[in-house]
């Protein structure tokens, strides 16, 4: 019997009305979801806690480690409301963004705004992008409490839509009052990951981590990269990467601010930079948007997912497709197929990462040497890591390979966080339950029983000489499967 075929790229799926039942959650896990995203822009803390409990229950039934990500809303800058809920704007129309207009007072001439700093953040000639760039306006005049614009690209503009400036610059604190309240509620959810929206500096990550620690929570923090000024400044971007545990290439707002043509190169650079700095990276937004209403993806969407995989992303994410779409299970299956197809390409299985660099410590030396050995020894079928912190398999996952990395640990919190790392298969294994001189053989037997290995294979095993101590990995062995 052949060993299991394991998809290396992870899938993040957003939970919403179309996917929050026990039955659909179970089917999504079966289809290939590795991490569920709870979007805190919608729903209550109690609803998110109930959904988290469902996810934990269904993951346990499936016998899998499935992560939960709490995605904080952040400071989305929005226009106010229109009397009739929307207006139709034509090219050339004059339109006023007026801080003095109240709720439901907007009309074809202008609308209110929740962003008091607008008038000090724009100048004449700036381009403002409303409703994810569907509406474009040029700033013609800036007054103390209003901005006069000309409509460049018109259309239907509804109440409460977002507003951006081309090139970025409409900044607000990453953590809003709502976010602070939501963080207070996260103990009931127990997320493995917390995503911070509209991050502008490393300080946003430090503040979030401190607030979480006050509630005795230690999830990995994912910085959402969606501001043009962040990707334009290397020091700022590198600081955010160093402070966080991973990043999300949030292509919605980022694409609006930098333009889609620029976004292509930025996505590739973000993926490369994150992996080089040993951070996980998620590629998100509109990956299979057509499947909100269609049972099949477009060829372009399949290529989009595949290219992200070939670029080295750890995970690809679904938003509205699984939250409100008609085919949540089918879209996960389609994404898994696209990722699997890309992973079979030779370029996705080789790596020259750090070939000319020195290693920092014994753990990194073992982790990266194991992947190189696995990639160059034809009979090896995978790498087994006995791990406490998860750092060794996480380091291994930074290198491209066609082989699975089996993270064997007795710590559920470690295994949950590894659910997002490319190529890592988190499995519960308590090494302390076996005699020290029998651990290696028991680990191989465990993987054979799970269908991951067969007789005649070889496997690379890494562990610490002192078992049960985090960060102590200093042994690598190549073992036959007898």
Secondary structure, DSSP 8 states (H G I E B T S, - for coil): --------SEEEEE--TTT-SHHHHHHHHHHT--EEEEETTSS-HHHHHHHHHHHHHHHHHHT---EEEEE------BB--BTTSEEEE-TT-EEEEETT--TT-BBTTEE-BS-TTHHHH--TT-EEEETTTTEEEEEEEE-SSEEEEEEEE-EEEETT-BEEETT------SS-HHHHHHHHTHHHH--SEEEETT--SHHHHHHHHHHHHHTT---EEEEEE--HHHHT-HHHHHHHHHHSSEEEEEHHHHHHHH-HHHHHHHHHHHHHHHHHTT-EEEEESSTTGGGGT-SS--HHHHHHHHHHHHHT-SEEEESHHHHT-S-HHHHHHHHHHHHHHHHTSGGGS---TTTTS--SSHHHHHHHHHHHHHHT-TTEEEEEEE-SSSHHHHHHTTS--SSEEEEEES-HHHHHHGGGSTTEEEEE--GGGS-GGGHHHHHHHHHHHTTS--TT-EEEEEEESSTT-TT-EEEEEEEE--
